[in-house]
Every structure is written in C-alpha cells, then in structure tokens.
Amino acid sequence: MSVSKTQDLSTVASGQTRTYTVTYTNTGTTDITGLTVRDQYNLGTNATRIESSVSCAPSSTAPCPTWANGTTQSNTNTTFIYPFNNPVNLPAGTSLVLTVPVTATLGCLPTGSTSSNNTAYAFPPTGIQLNPANPSARVTGTLTTTVCPTASVSVSKTQDLSTVASGQTRTYTVTYTNTGTTDITGLTVRDQYNLGTNATRIESSVSCAPSSTAPCPTWANGTTQSNTNTTFIYPFNNPVNLPAGTSLVLTVPVTATLGCLPTGSTSSNNTAYAFPPTGIQLNPANPSARVTGTLTTTVCPTASVSVSKTQDLSTVASGQTRTYTVTYTNTGTTDITGLTVRDQYNLGTNATRIESSVSCAPSSTAPCPTWANGTTQSNTNTTFIYPFNNPVNLPAGTSLVLTVPVTATLGCLPTGSTSSNNTAYAFPPTGIQLNPANPSARVTGTLTTTVCPTASVSVSKTQDLSTVASGQTRTYTVTYTNTGTTDITGLTVRDQYNLGTNATRIESSVSCAPSSTAPCPTWANGTTQSNTNTTFIYPFNNPVNLPAGTSLVLTVPVTATLGCLPTGSTSSNNTAYAFPPTGIQLNPANPSARVTGTLRTTDITTVTRVSTSSPEPGEELTVSSEISNGCGATTNVPVTITLPKAGFTVPDGATPVCTASGGATCPTDLVYDPTSHTVTGTVTSVPSGGSVVISLTGRAGVIQSFGSSQLVTTSAPDPWDLTPSTNTSSTTYAYRNTRTDVTVIHRVEGLPATGAPEEMTFTGTLTCQASGTHSVSVTIPVGSTEARTTVPATVWLKDSCSISVEHPEAPAGLSWVSGTPAILTEDTGGG
C-alpha cells in the first residue's frame, strides 16, 4: 500500500476553499476488501465552521465507494474533522483517487494566521497485514484571517484588614480598568477566595463602589451568598462591559467562621482575574491581582489520653477464649465527649469463626457506654474483626476499662499454629486535639490447632505436537498422581492454556484417559468449550477426588484459530496446577507442570499462467507459476507443476527457470521430469511479501481431436497455511486442430532416360506420432521415373511422421543398389 496527498494551495484565507487530492494505491498482488481509509484535517485554533466533501477523481482505477458522492458535511466550532473515515475495496494494482475540498471559516486571531495539516491514513482489515504497517501522507498549510483588536486591562485588589478573627468581616476592593482605546463587551471577571482550612461558613456579597465609571453589572447588587464547610468560594465569576478609559470598582465583604484550630490561625488569599471575550486579545493576556491575609480563631483544647492493653493468655488453642483488657484514661484536665475508641483483632490466617463481646470492668470510673453490654458478635471465615469501634465520653481524670473475650476457631494448619495481635486505638472528636495525637496499644499472641495431614501429589504434562498450524489440534495429556497414603477429596485441578497473541477462537475439551485409576469427574465428558478473541483459557478448573496411590489422566485437545501473525509464529504454553482442599497440605505445596509450543501462520498462494490461452498447434508456449507468501515466513515449500502430457511438448535440453523477489529464494533442485511431465523443486525460503516465479517454455502439442482444453496445475502445500485452498491453482489453454492430406511422391533414380521399362508398384507405411499408421501404395507407370499418391485427411497438422517403403523386383537388366530409400521432405505450406 502507498498513500500520497497533495493540496492545490498552501495558503488560503478564511472562507477560501483548499482542495486536497489523496491517492491510495495497492502496489502488491493481493486484493484488499474492507481497507479503512481516513482523512484528518487539523487546525491550530478553533474555527467557526469547517465544510468538506469527498469525490472520486476520474483517474481512479479502483471501485468508487458510495460515500464519495460529493455531499458537503459541515462542522462548527472545532479544531479538526474527518472528511472521510470509511472502508473501501482496493484490488491489486489499482488506485483510488479522492478529491477533498475543505473550507474553514475563522474569526479573528491574535497573529492573523494559523497552521493547518491534513493527514491521510490506511488501516488493514482483519486478516491482512500492510507493508508498510500503517501508511500515511501529510501536507501542511496556512490559513489567514483578520487580526483581533487588542485591549489593555489592569486589575488591582486591596483588603481593609490583613488579619481578622473568625466571624469578622474583611472587605476586598477590586478595580478593573480599561487602559486602552477599545471598548470591551463581555469581559469575564472572577474573584476566588481561598482558606488554608475548612470553614464552618463563608459569606460574601458584591457591590459597585461609587468611584466606578464603568456600567455596574446587575449581579453586583449586594446580595449575600453563604457557603458552608468549604475551603474556597467564588464571590463573583461573571461577564461585564468595560468601555475604553473606564474602571469597574467592586467591593467584596467576606466573613469566614471557623471552629477551633490547633494553632489558632490559618492563612487566606483572594485573587481577581480578567478573561477576554471571543474576538478580543488582552495585553497582558490574563491580568490578575492577589492579596493574602490571616484568620484567627480559638485554639482547640488539648486532652491527654493514654491507652493500655493486656491479655490473660499469650497462647490459646483453637476454640479457647482469650480475654483482653483495654484501658482508656483521660490524664488531662479536659473532659472529652465523643472520643472514638476502636479495637482490632488480627489473625495470621483465616478462622472458621471468631466470636467476641465487650463489657465494662468494675474498675471503670468513666461512664459505661451502652454498647459495652456483653453481647456476643460472631464472624465466620475472616482474618480480622473489630470487637468495638464506637464513641465514648471520657471525663478528665477518669478511666474506661473494657474486657474483650475473643474466641477463634481454626481448622488445621500446616504448622499447627498462627499468630494473633490485638490493637486498641483512640481518635479525638472535632474541636479536641489529643496529645499524643492518636494513642494506641497492642498485644500479640499465638493460637494453636491441629496439624493438617500431608498428601503428596505429582503433576506431569505432555503434548503430542510441539508446533501446530492455526486451526490444527494439539492434544495435551495431564496426569495427577497421589503418591502418598492420604486420600484427597476435593483436590482442585486447573489447566491454563496461554497464547502469545489474541486468537480468533480457542476450542478445548477434557476427557479421562483409559489409563486413569482415579474416579473420572463428571465434568471430564469431552464437551467442547469455545472461547473467542482471547489469549488464555482454562480447559478445566474443578475439584476431583484422588485416592491414595491412584492417578487421574486427562486428555485435553486444544484448537487455536489465529489470524495472520506478522512474524509468522507465536508461542503457547499450557500449565497444569493442583491446589489442596481445606484441611490438607500438599508436599510440594502447589505442584504444577508446564509444556511450551509454537503456533505458526503462513499464507502461501499460487497463481498458474500460460503465455497464451489459445495457441496454435506447435506454437511456442510458456507455462509460469507464481508462489507468494502473504503472512509470516516459511521454508522448504515443495512445488509441483503438472503439465498436460499430450498438449505440451518440451524440447530436448529445455530446463525450467526461476526468478525471486521480496527476499524469497529459488529452488536449487528445480527439474523437469519428462516421464511424469512435471516440474518440481523446493522453495527454500519465502518471507512475508516474498514470491518466486517458475517458468518452462515448450510448444503446444498435436491433439487427436478437433478441440481440446489443456490443464496446467501448480501445487505448493505448506503445513502452516491459514488458507490451504490457495496452495493449489490451475489454468487451461485450448486450441483447435484439423486433419490434412499427405502427398507421397516416390522417385526412382538410375532408370534409363526413357523411364521405367515396366510398371513399378511400391508399398509402404506412413507412421505418425499423433495420427497413427496409414498404408501407402505408389505405382510408377512405364516411361516415368516418379509417381505420387495422396493419403486423404488422415494426418493432424504439425504431427511428426515417418515412412517405410517396400520396393518391387528390379526390371530386367537392372538391380537395386540401395536397400534404404532416401526420404526427402518438402514444406508445401500446409504444415
């Protein structure tokens, strides 16, 4: 594929049409159906409108797509369009030539011009690879328009107080001045107020100051807007009109209410901006002004909380209760309302059940929360729980003592034990700061349980073929053997098949082999499962029962169908795994087995040709066969060209010839076999895009019929071919022949001048390669030295014939001196 693009004008004005010509040429030998062609037109700025259309040029030799009909498409306010992005058909050797007029209408621009570019692309359909991969062509140009008028705006901002207290109003004064000579309609003015922390409320309003000389916008009416729990607001963000030489002065009172802060203060800043309307450029581009300040508030009270934790038993058995005692003490002078207390219990493995409850100990001096009522909470199959995570009240100088019995029930474990830890936390309510910030306490321990029984499983895997073609089945055999003495119920067996690229389809099934001694699972029933467009599948991932000393042997045929691969091959691997059920530990832990292989794709195509389809008998005729590869690379492709035995004659010493292109290599063993009437050879290498042409020159034969069709066949099978049907091709040629008279002239030398003294009759046989044998009799009358006879309409034109003659007794007084007649041939123009 090649793509080219031209434009009739490199520079156009706004609203002027520029016409692009895009040519897509199929320079190869493969017809392309569904080639996606795309044209993208880009501008360096937004246009107010872009119009385009697409038509086929008269010079196109490819079919014109229906969408290239000259219809105008219009796009508003955009920086790019796709004049076309559609499929086309591009037969080998043809070109599609598209004309694309584009008209872009622009508003004014600061510099009065912008760049444009237009790029044409081609993308292959599924199953075709392009060389080069994604061809494209680009042209660039310029669009001119009017220069936008320039306006000058200055922005200034002041604040009446640099430091205010929470709830105190600070008033900002913002002045926008048009310092130029251009009136500005629709100037966007914005004010942004930022706080260093969340406020509980921010109120603001906007009014025009008496010193304003510009029109006062209706939204600057002093209305208060209130925002809760935020770190910033926009007191205004609206359009205004600012005539040349005028100023708009806005007063913006802002009141921020804060809760207490650890330091008692936070920062604030307020920034005013100005943004031009479309069609105006500001100098400077986006003027702004900022002021910063401070807000003060109360310092949050500090409370001191200590957390301690103990456990009655450091080691417990599965199902045995361990009791934790957690103590929260307010060691300061500040009462704390709403202190969040949390307890987190963690296990080193999943438990089958964890039960816990929470109660207040008699030694508590703080109020006992209602949720600490001894109610049992139960959790199944988890590694951690929160026995509590709730608010409490902790007056100054008091302690809350909580007892937390926890019972964890475990299944067996490989080592017979696991670790546990329990951590208690405290988090302050809003308005209180803790010292230390987030106190906590942790204890660790051990849980014991039974040791899981050990089973030994081995996994092995084989494949019948290491390399397969797309669509060819490879069969894996997976063997799971229980080599130990423990029966295993619920062993999970998994098979994962991976490809190095996406397949269009992967089919698989699973069956038990006759050699299995373990029970065959019901799911191994040979049912085919099909997966489309994937790089991996699980042929199986299911539980099985594997008694001690038995083997489960599974056969897994897998068929992957691929599209063309650029490199001609991809890798595959298949891994079988085994995972123990709960309560069993495997040795080794997770046995597996893997085999790797290759999938190959090629696309060998043969084309058989003759130099003329209707030769005359005996006319020179060349047979040629082209062998090409459209995908991947392959080697050692056997080629057989079968010639018609009666319809094609090969002169003695004639040999086939070969020419190669695209990196292909001609056969070194190329030969013509006259016995089988075939040309054979092995093409040693054919990369993607490569081809060889093998030809042999002979002559059209002489056929014993009045009309005959002669078949020439080429075969070049490749085991990795995506479309084996294209490995073979044939062509025919046909001609007509007629029978002709053969005149036989017999002359005797050495007779007297008066001729034969007596009548002499000669008999013979005319033997022709294609026309058979015919009897001939010639009588020389008295007084003559020669005679002729005609064999009527018996011999095919261009046939090869010979004659044998029997002579009579020599006349009296004469004797024969040569026993073998001399045969002289004449071409009378009849062939």
N, C-alpha and C positions, 0 to 999 in steps of 0.2 A: 504494500500500500504506500502510495505517496500522496501528500496533501500540499497544495500550493495556494497562495492567496495574493491578490493584487488589489489596489484601490486606484480609482481614476484621479482623485485629488488628495494631496497630502494635507492641505489646509483648506478648511471651509468655515464660513460664517454661520452664526446661529440661524437655524431655519433653512440652511442650504443643504441639498442632498449630496451625499458622497456614495458612490456605488462600488461595492466590493465584488470581486469575482473569485469564487472558490472552486478549485478543481480537485476531485477525488479520483485517483487512477489506480486500478487493480493491475499492478505490474507483474503479477505472478500467473500461475496456471490453474489456480483454484477459484471457482465461482464462490462469491460470498453472498449469502442470503441473511438479511437482518443486520447488516452493518449499521451501527448507530453513528450518525454524523451530527455534530454540534457546532454551532457558531455562537461565540460570546463577544458581545460588544461592551466595552467598558469606558466610562468617562471619569475624569479626575474630579468631578464635582456632580452634584445633583442637577439634573435637567428638569425643566418644567414639563417637557414632553419629548418622547423618542418614538418615532414611527419607522417601521421597516416592513419589507415584503421579500418574498423569495420566488424566483422563477428559474426554469431550466433554460440554459443557453442553447442556441441551435447546434453548437459544436459538440454537445453531449452525445456519446455513443451508448451510454448505459440507459436503462429504462428510467423515465422521468417519474418521480414519486408524485402521488396525487396531491400531497400537501404543498408542493412547489407550484402554486397556482396564481401567484401574484397578489394574493389578498393582503391588504395592509393591516398590520397589528399596531396598536397604539398603547404606549405605556407612559404614565405620568409620574413625575417626581421620583426618579430612580437614577442610580449611577451605572446600572448595567442591564442588558436584556439578552435573551437568547432568540435571535432571529429564527433559528431552527434548532431542534434537538429531537431528531426522529430517525426511524430505521429506513434503510434503502437496500436495494439489491444491486450488487456490483459484479457482473460476470467478469471472468478472466479476460484481460486485455482491453477492457472498456474504461471510459472516463465519464464521470458525472460532473457537469459544469453548471454551477449555480450562480446567478447574479442576485446581489443583495443590496438594494438601495436603502440607506439609513439617513434619516433626517432628525437631528437633535436641536431642540429649541431651548436656549438658555436664558436665564435672567442675567443681570449684570454680575461681573466678577471683579474682585479687587485688582487683578492684573489685566483684565480684559481678555484672557485666553485660558484654555485648559487643554490637557492632553487627552488623547483617546487611543485605544488599541482594540483590535479585533482579531480574535484567535479562532481558527477552525480546528476541530478535533475529529478523530475517528476512533471508535471503540469496537472491538470484535464481538460477534455473537458467541454464545456458549459453544464450545467445541472447535473454535478456530483460534489460533494464535497469530498475531500480526508481527511482521518483521519489517521495520522496527515496531516495538511493542504498541505504543500509542502515538501514532504520527500526528503532527500538528503543524500549523503555519500561522504566523502572526505578522500583522502590519500595524504601524503606529502613525498617528497624525495629530493635528492641532485643530481646535475649534476656537474661533474668536467671537467676542461679544462686546457689549459696552462695558466701560469701567464704572464700577459702583461709585457714587458720590461718597466723600469722606466727611465724617462729623467728628468733633472733638468733645468729649465729655469728661469732666473731672468729678471725683467722688471724695467727699470728706466726711469724717464722723468724729463726734465728741461725746463724752459722758459727763454728767454733772458730779458724780461721785465715783471715785475709783474703788472704794471699799464700802459695802453695805452689809447690814445684818439680815438674817433670814426674815422674810416678810416685809423688808424695807424696799421702797421703790427707787430704782435708778433710771434716770431719763437720758436716752440717747438722742442726739440731733444729727440727722443725716442730710447732707446737701449734695444734690445732683445739679451740675452747672453745664449748660451747653456753651462751650467756649468758642465754637466755630460759627460758620455762617449758614449752615444747613439746618433747617427745621427737621426735627425727628418725631415721627409719629409711630407709636407702638414700641418705644424703648422699654425693655423689661428691667424692672428694678427689684432687687431681692435683698432681704436682711435675714441673717442667720445668727441666732443666739445660742451659744454652747456653754454647758456647765461641765465641771470636772467630775460630777457625781449625779445620781438621780435625785431630782427634787420631788417633793410630795405634791407640789403645784407650781406652775409658772403662768402668770397672767401678763398680757401685754395689750396695747392698743396703738393706733397710728393716727396722727392728726397733721394737718398742714400748718406750718408756722406762719405768722403774719408777714414775715420777711420774704415769703415765696413770691416770685414774679412769674412763675410758670403756672398753667392751669392746675388747680387742685383736683386730683382724681376722686371719684365718688367713694372709693373704698377707704379713703383716709378720713374717716368720719368719727374717730374716737371710740368706736365700739370695742369693748373688752373681749378678748378671746382667752379662754382658760384651757391649760393643758396639765394633766396630772401624770405624775410618775414618768418623767422624761428627762433626757439629758440635753435636748436641743429643741428649738422651735423656729419657725419662720414667721416673724411678726408681719412681714409682707413679702409677696412674690408675685407682682402684677405689672401690667403694662401702663405706661404713662406717655403723655405728649410733652415734648420739651422743645419749644421754639428756640431758634438761634438767639443767643445772648441772654436767655432766662435761666433762673435757678428754681429748683423744687426743694423746699426745706421741710423735712418731716421730723416730727418729734415722736419718740417711741419710748414711753414709760414701760419698764419691765419690773415685775415683782416676783421673786423666786422664794418659795417657802421650803425650808429644809428641815429634816429631822436632825438629831444629834449626829456628829461626826467624830471619829476617833481623835482628829487633830483640832477640831473646832472650826475649820475653814476649808474652802475649796476655791479653785480658780474659775473665771468666766471669761468669754471673749465674744465679741459681736462684730460681724463683718457685713459690710454693704457692698453689693455688686451691681454692675450695669451690663446688659447684653443687647446688642443692636438688633433691629428688625431686619427681615429679608430686604436686600437692596441697599443697605447702608453698611459701610465699614467704619468702625470706630478707631480713633488714634488717640491714646493707646487702645489695643484690641478689646480687652475686657477689664476696664478700670474697676478698682475696689479700694476699700479702706477698712481698717480694723482697729478696735480698741480692746484692751484687756483689763480685768479687774479682779477683785476678791470678794467672796461672800463669807460672812462669819455666822456661826451658829453655836449651839451649846455643845460642849464636849460630852460624848457619851460616857455614862458612868462605867467604872471598871469593877468587875467582880472577879473573885478568885475561887475557882472550883478545882478540887482535887478528885481524882478517880483512882480507886484501887480495886483489885480483883484477886480472889483466891479460889482454889478448887479443893474439895475434900480428898480426891483420889487422883494421883497423876496417871495411873494406869487402870483401865477398866476393861472388862470383857464385853463382847457383843451382847446387847440386851441389858447390861448392868448400868445403873443410874450413877452419874457423876453430878454433884451439886456445886454450882458456882455461887460465890457471894460477891456482889458488886456494891461498892460504897461510893456515893457521890456526896462530897462535903463542901458546903459553902464556907470557905475560910476567910471571906472578906466581911465587909460591913454593909453590902448592898443586897437587898432582897432580890431574888431572881424569879420572875413569873414567866413561864413558857420555855424553860430550858429543855431542849430536846436531848433525851438520853437514848442511846442505841446500844444493843448487844448483838454481836455477830459471831456465830459458831461455825467453824470451818472444819471439814474432814478432808483427808488426803485421798479419799476415794468415794464413790457413790455408796450411800447407805440404802438398804431396802426400806428403812423407816427411821425417822428422827422425831422423838416426842420431847416437848419441853413445856414448862409452866413458869410463872413469875409470881412471887409473893413478897410482901414487906416483912422484914425481920423485926422482932420485938425491939431491937436496939435502935430502930429508926427514930429520929427526932423531927424529921420533916414530915409534912402531910403525906399519907399513903395515897398514890393515885388509884382511881377506881379500876384501871385495867390490870393492876397487880393483884389479881384475885385468885390465883392458883389454878385457873382454868388451863387444861392441857390442850396444846395445839400439836397436831400431828402432820408430818411432812413425809412423803414417800419418794424414794429414788432421787436423792439430792445430795450435793456436797456441802451445802451451807444453809443456815436458817438465821432469821432474826428473831430471837426469843422476845425482844421488845424493841420498839423504835417509836417513842411517844414523847409528848411534852409532860413536864412535871413542874411544880413550884418548889423552890428551894430557898427558904428564908435565910438571912445571914446567920451564920453560926450553927446551922443545923446540918444533919446528915440523913440521906436516904439510903437505907440498906436493903438490897433486893437479893432474895435467894432464887436461884435459877437451876432446878434439877433438869438435866438433859440425859435422855436415853437413846443411844444409837444402836440400831440392829443392823448387822452386816452379814453378807454372805461370806463364803470362803474367800481367802485372799492368797495370792501366790506365796507371800512371806508369812502369812498368819497374823499380820498386824499392820496398822496405819497410824499416821499422826493426826492430832487434832489441835486446834487453837481456838481461843475464845477471847474476843476483844470488846471492851466497853468504851464508848465514846460519849462526849458531851459537846453540844453546839449551842451558842448563845442565841437568845431571841433578838429581834430588831431593837436597836436602841441600847444594847448592852454589849460591852466588849469584855472578853474573858482574858485573864492573864494567869497561866499561859493561854494561847489563842484557842486551841481545840484539844483539851486534855483527853488522854486515853490510858487504858491499862490492858495488858494481855497476859494470859497464861497458856501454856502448851501442855500436851499430854499424849498418851498412847492408848489406842484401842486394839485389843487382841480378838482374834476369831480363829476358826479352823483353817488349816492349810488346804488349799484346793488340790484335788487329786491331779496327777500329771499324766498326760497322754502324749504319745509320740505319733506324729503324722508326717509322712513324706509325700511330696508332690513332685511329679515328673510330667514332662510335656514333650511331644514330638509333632512334627509336621511332615506331610507326605511330599510336599514340593516347596523348595526354598524360594523359587521365583515363579510367579504366575502372571498371566496377562489380565487386563481388565475384563471382568465377566467370567474368569476361569475360577473354578472352585479349588480351594486349598483345604485339606482336612487336618484338623488338629486332634491328637489323642492325649487326653489328660487322665492321669492316674493318681488317685488319692489312696494311700495305704496306711492303715492303722497298724503301726509297727510295735505298739505297746500291748499292755494287758488290760487296758481300761476301755470298756465300750463307750462310744461317744454318741450321744443323742443330741441332734440339733447343731451339728457342725455346719457353719456357713461356708459354702464353697462359692468362689467367684471367679469368673473368667472375663478378662478385659482385653479387647482387641483394639489396637490403635493404628491409625494410618498417619503418614507424614503430610497428608493433604486431605481436603474435603473430597468425599466420594459423592457421586450422584445417588448411589444406593448401596447398602450393605445388607446382605441377607445371611442368616445363620439358623442353625437348628442344633439340637442336642439329643443324643441317643445314648443308651447304655450299650457298651460292647459286650459280646458273649463271654468275654474273659472276666467280667465283673463277678466278684464273690460277695460283695456287699449288696444290700437291698437296693433295687433300682428306684429312684424317686419318681413320682408320678409326672413331674414336670419334664423329665427327660424322655419325651414321647415323639421326638422327631418333627414337631411342628415348626414350620418356618416363620421366623420373625423378620420383618423388613424395616429398615431404617433408611431414610432419605437424607442426603446432604449432611453428613456427619463425619467427624474424624475418629470417633471411637464408639464402640457398643459394648454392652455386657451380654454375651451369649447366655450366661447364666449368673445368678447371684441369689442363691437359695439355700435353705437348710437341707441336710441329709443326715442319715443315721449310718455310723461307720463302726460296726462291732470290731472288737479286738481281733487282729490277725487277718482282716478282710481288706479287699481293695475295691474301689469304685472306679471303673474305667469308662470314661465318657468320650464319645467321638463328636467332634464339633466341626462340621463343614461350614466354611465361610466363603461367601462370594461377594467381592467388592467390584462395583462398576464405576469406572472413572471416566472423566473427560480427558481431553488431551493434556499431557503434562509437558511443560516447556523443556524440562531436562530429559524427558522420556522415561523417568522412573521415580518411584518414591519408596520409602521404607515402610515396613509394617512390623509390629511386634504383638505378641499375644502372651499375656501373663495370667497364670492360674494362682489363686490365693486360697488359704484356709484360715478361718477365724474360729476360735473356740466358743462354745456356749458358756453362759454364766455358770460358774462352779467348776470349770475345767481349765487347767492351764496346759498349753502345748509346749513341748520341747522338741525343736526350737519354737520360739514364741509364735511367729506368724509365718509358717513355711510358704514358699512360693516357687514357681518355676516359669522361665520365660524362653521363648524362641523368637528369633527375628527373621525377617524375609524381605523380599523385594517384589513390588508390582511394577510392571513395565507397560508403556503405551507407545505404539508407533502407528503410522497411517500410511502404509505402502499403497500406492495407486499405480496401475499400469494402463498405458494407452497404446493400442496397436494401430499402425497406419500402413497404407501402401501408397506408392508414388502416383498411381492412377487407379481409379475404380473400374475402368472398362478398357483394359489393354487389348491390343490386337494379339492374336496368337504369335508367339515367338518374340513379342516386343520386350525390350528391356524393362524390368520391374524391380523396384527396391522395396523391401519389407523393413519397417523400423518399429522398435518397441521402446517406449519411454517408461522408465521405472523411477518414480519420485516418492519422497517421504514428506508428509505434511505435519509430522508430530514426532518430537523426541529424536532419538538417534538409534540406529540398529546396524548390525554387522552380519556378514555371511548370508546374504539373501540369495537363495537358488533361483535362477531364471531359466525357463524353458520356453522357447518359441517353436511352435509346431506349424510346419508348412504343409500345404496341400501336395500330396505325392504326385498326382497327375497334372496339377495345374501350375507347378512352379519347378523349373529346371535350373540347376546350379551348374555353371561351367566348371570344368576341371580346374583345380587350383584356387577357386574363389574362396575367400575367408570372410567371416563377419568382422565388422569394425565397431568400435565403441567410442563415444565421447562423453565426458563427465562434466558436471557443473555443480556449484554450491557446496564444494568440499567432498562430494561423493567420489568413490574410487571404482574404476572399471574392473571387470573380472580379469584375472590373469590366466584363467583356464577356459577362455571363450573358444568354442569349437563348433563346426558344423558336422553333423553325422549323416552321411548320405543314406545309410541303412534305415534309420528311423525318420529321416527327413526333418531333423530338429536342430536348433541352435541352443546350446546350453552353456552356462557359466555361472559363477558365484560372484555377486557384487559384494566386495569385501567391506565396504563402509558406505552408509547413506545417512548423513546428518539431516536434521530438520531443514527443509528447504533445498536439499540436495537432490540431484537426479542424474541418471545415466541414460543414454540413447544407444541402443544396439541395432545395427542395420546389416542387411545382407542383400546384395544385388545379384539377380539372376534374370531369367526370362519366363514370360508366360508360356505355359505348356501347350500341347496339342490335345484337344479333348475329343473323345469319341461321342459327341452329342452335338446337337445344334444350339445349345445354350447351357451354361453351367455356372454355378456360384461356388467360388473357392473360398474356404475358411482359413484364416490365419489366427492363431491363438497364442496369447502370452500369459504365462503363469509365473508369479513371483511371491510365493507364500512366506509370511513372517509370523511366527508363533505369538507375537505380542501385539498384533494388529487390532485396532479398535473396530475396523470395518473390513473383515476378511473378504467380503464380496468384491471389493475393489482390487484385490490382489490379482484377479484374472480379468483379461479383456480380450476382445476379438474384433476382427473386421473381415469384410468379404470383398472380393472383386469378381467381376463377371465379364465374359466375352462370348461372342458367337463365332462359330467356325463352319465352313462349308466343305463339301467334298469336291474334288476336281478330277477332270480327265487326266490320265497319264499316257503320253505318247511314247511308244518304244520304237526306236529306229535301229535296225540291225544292218551293219555294213560288213562286207567280206572283202578283205584286201588280198591281192595276188592273183585275182581272176584274170583271164585273157581280156584284151581290150574290148572284145565283143561281148563281154559279160559272161554270166553263168551259162555253161553249155547245157545245163538241165535245171529244172526247178529244184530249189533247195528250201526245206522247211526246218526252222529252228524252234525249239520249245524251251520254256523256262518258267521260273517262279519269281514274281515280284514280292519281296518281304518288307513290310513297313512296320515301324515301331508301334504306331497307334492304329494303323489301318488294316493290319493283318496281312495274309498272303493271297496272292492272285495269280492264276495261271496265265501265261503269255505264249502266243504262237505267232511266228512271223515267217512268211513264205516269200523268198526272192524268186521272181519269175525268170524265165530264160532270157538272156540278154541284158540282165540288170546286175548291178553289184550291191544294191541295198534295197530294203523294203521297210515299211513302218506299219504299226498297228496301234490301236487306242484301247486302253483299259477305261471304260466309261464310268465317271462319277464314283470312283471307288476309294480315292485316297484323300485324307484330310490335308488342307493347306498347311504348309510348314512341317509336314511329317518327314521323318528320316527313313529312307527306303534303300534297299539293296536288291540286286537281281542276280539270278543264277541261270545259265544257258546250257542246253544240251544241243550239240551240232549233229547233223546227219553224216552219212558216209560221204567222203570227198568224191567229186565227179571223176570219171575215168581220166587217168593221166595226171591227176592232181592228188596231193596229200596235205593233211593239216600239219603245220609246223609249230603251232602254238596251241596247247591244250586249254589255256585260260584266256577267255576273251578279255580285251581291254575295255573298261567301261568309261565312256566319256560323258560328262554331264553338261547340259545346256540349261541356262535360265531363260525361259521364254517369256518371262514377265508375269507368269501366273503363280509364282511361289511354289 
